[in-house]
């Protein structure tokens, strides 16, 4: 899940980000910079391992599809 975050930077930084990174890629750039400092590597490895488990992913998909059907009642 993604969350929206409002930050304040100087005009120089703002212009530099737009010029260097590009208008639609700043969020991704900041995420890549911050991630190693705030998300432990073990969590990323665990998420990759879970995503690689096809049986688990299929079960999760079936479960979530079942919830959607319940919501229409």
N, C-alpha and C positions, 0 to 999 in steps of 0.2 A: 504494500500500500504506500502510495506517495502522499506526502503532506506538503502544504504550501508554507513557505517561510518568507517573511519580509525582513530584509536586512538593510542597513544604511552604510553606504560607502562614500568616499570622497568623489567629487566630480572627475578627478584624474583617473581613479580606479575604474569608475563607471565607463568612461570613454575608452580606456585601455581594454577593458573586457569586451566591449562591443567591437572594437577595432581588431583585437587579436584573436579572440575566441569565436566571435560571431553571435548575433542576436539570439538565435534559438538554441544555442549550445552552452550557455553560461551555467544553467542549473546542473547539467551533467558534469561540467568541468569542476564546479565547486564540490559536488558529491564525490568525485574521484579524489580530490585533494583531501577532503575531510574524513572519508571512510576509514583509512588506516589508523586514524587517531581516535576514532570513537566506536568502531565496531570490531570486537575481537576476531582474529583470524579463524578461531575455532568455530564461530557461528557461521561464517561464510562456508567453511568446509562442510559443516553439518547440513546447511541448506543445499549445497551442491550434491551431497550424498543422498539426501531425501529426494531431490528432483530426479536423480538417476534411477531410483527405485520405481520401475514401471508399474509394478503391481500396486504399490502404495498410491501412486499418482492416479491410476485407474479407479481404485477404490475411493479416493478423495473426489474425483470427478463425478462418480456415480452418486456419492453422498450429497454433493452440492447440487446436482441436478434434481435429486429427490426433494431438496429443500425448496427449489424453485417451483416445483409442482405443488407443494403444500401452500405456497404463498398465493396461488391463484384461487384458492378456495374461499 
